[in-house]
């Protein structure tokens, strides 16, 4: 009985979770650069032609951080979303 309850919680959680990842590619002298990305596979079934079909996309980007002085830190993101 307990196994069934656990599966009832775990399976929907896996279906909702997206595929998102991040990796630190540089970290030296108070300067940091991260690469992040996400891939989403979507297909809509709709009577409205504007929503119907493949809506898959991938998102890639960089996030930077640098320490300007003891009290000030600069942050900067840049990203792009690519259709599938």
C-alpha positions in Angstrom: 0.0 0.0 0.0 2.8 2.4 0.9 4.5 1.7 -2.5 1.4 2.8 -4.4 1.2 6.0 -2.4 4.8 6.9 -3.1 4.4 6.2 -6.8 1.2 8.4 -6.9 3.4 11.3 -5.7 6.6 10.6 -7.6 5.2 10.0 -11.1 3.4 13.3 -11.4 6.4 15.1 -10.0 8.6 13.7 -12.7 6.2 14.6 -15.4 6.0 18.2 -14.2 9.7 18.7 -13.7 11.5 20.4 -16.7 14.9 19.6 -18.0 17.0 22.6 -16.7 20.7 22.6 -16.0 23.4 25.0 -15.1 27.2 24.8 -15.0 29.9 27.1 -13.6 32.4 27.6 -16.4 34.6 30.3 -14.8 35.3 31.3 -11.2 38.4 33.2 -10.4 39.4 36.5 -8.7 35.8 37.3 -7.7 34.5 36.9 -11.3 32.1 34.1 -12.0 30.4 33.0 -15.3 27.6 30.3 -15.4 26.1 28.6 -18.4 22.5 27.6 -18.1 19.9 25.9 -20.3 16.5 24.4 -20.5 14.9 22.1 -23.0 11.1 21.8 -23.2 9.1 19.4 -25.4 5.5 20.5 -26.0 2.8 19.5 -28.4 -0.6 21.1 -28.2 -3.8 19.6 -29.6 -6.2 22.5 -30.2 -9.0 23.6 -32.4 -7.3 26.9 -32.8 -4.7 26.8 -35.5 -2.4 29.3 -33.7 -1.9 27.0 -30.7 -2.0 23.6 -32.4 1.2 21.7 -33.1 4.8 21.6 -31.9 5.7 24.2 -29.3 9.1 22.7 -28.4 11.9 25.1 -27.4 15.3 25.4 -25.9 16.7 28.2 -23.8 20.4 28.9 -23.4 22.2 31.7 -21.6 25.0 33.0 -19.5 24.9 34.6 -16.0 27.9 36.7 -14.9 28.9 38.1 -11.5 31.8 40.3 -10.5 32.8 41.9 -7.2 33.4 45.6 -7.8 34.3 46.4 -4.2 33.5 45.2 -0.7 30.0 46.6 -0.9 29.1 46.4 -4.5 28.6 43.3 -6.8 27.7 43.5 -10.5 25.3 40.9 -12.1 24.5 40.4 -15.7 22.5 37.8 -17.6 22.1 37.2 -21.3 20.0 34.5 -22.9 18.3 33.3 -26.0 15.2 31.1 -26.7 15.4 28.8 -29.7 12.3 27.2 -31.3 12.3 23.5 -31.8 
